[in-house]
């Protein structure tokens, strides 16, 4: 019997979509193109379950066979949460551990009840799902360069979210230095009486030795203004960096 009122949800996965209906999850069994619409025959994702459902243009038209297990609405909602998390991993550049924690906190901040508790229990830890999230992110990011010489910063990676240029310099080849900051940042730095500079190694990309950050005191607050990827810790490299900043400050 046709039943267009049954609510269905599509959950993306690597090879297409799952269909979620009434607490059950289905994968595609066969597809058939009708004269006016596509007919899809779905089967339950539980291996030994005979449950099936038929849809026409994502509207349920028939439940031919029943399931041999109870529905799990919590499992479906957890899968939808992971789908949302994957989409966020592709669309924003927050670190994935930070993104995961933020989304979990937002989810937990809803009205806490037994249903929410069951859903949270079904959501995997970051460690369990991080490989999938990093794969999702990598589909939207440029291919990682193999050497410093291969680094090619395209237009969208050279600007801030407000459209300001953020790349102050790409100096050198094998010993390339990348310097990031806006012209406003450079102006504040040149006017500051107090600055602090330090390198951090654990946050540096693999092709560089360190991320060197320069802070300046502005109205009694310290602000990070300049970010530089350095290839080594040599004195000549630091001299190159400050020569770059001096040259840019006279032209900005």
Steps between C-alpha positions, in 0.01 A plus 500: 500500500632844414595712798646835403455630856776283647798718592827396339853633541805445281832446675808553276772235492799420279299331224182705505228518766329290761125535545374550855135419567330453837822417683632257238790553259495368143750474215418480130421153370399587144392803299257514212420799285126518443325703237445797730716435807785293641401191699743390770489176695674520836609233747579526871868556579486226766649200322246235604193724499244446220354851539451692174335817378419639155513869406407712203686832488585453871136444595421169667259296291519161666642298792517152342672318789519562874812522715613238749638756748371815671567848357776723639416868469810585704723321249342690210542837674862417585564422132337831403724678750808339342377604156464858626849479652646381169339791318647743755842339455479579128363852533700658786869514588484460878730226626309173495542424873366849578215458251404162644500629859299809404231299320475248784463780754226665294320169470525435874371848579159411364235385744662203672274199520512125448479534120794741490704274728442202271603701193820625666590143595476404131730780380858371462793671669720734300773234493257252345377734224798729438625307194164545330488870591850564366407323174196727469712809558762392249238479225459879521863601555776534239737207465785512751828609334791257523769766538525866595571582135161352403300728728253700292259715699192558287286813529250371758785394731667841487220704655330541835128437542447873436694495172824660622830372365662277762820389325777752561779299342600171335876534517747243369470160336656204681526710817165669445356726768127571505391812687133566580332812630293794379626849419317619814686242707830618356412862575416415862827308529708791367333738747530273806749570777482147641507178300540133584611236252536125536502186290280198554589164350206270569260722302725533196411328169720204405689695233619762748701493820296750698212743512641833615246743649557867578273671755475872573364694795206712382307703758622274783399179321731256322391404147652248258573697181750310285516127429799354316585145394878461525708217348756485783631672814803669344592858583502589131137383473390733780693781333318427173165509679557840660642637176177391328291672767708817476467507120124446516449764769657766276269413209170448686 
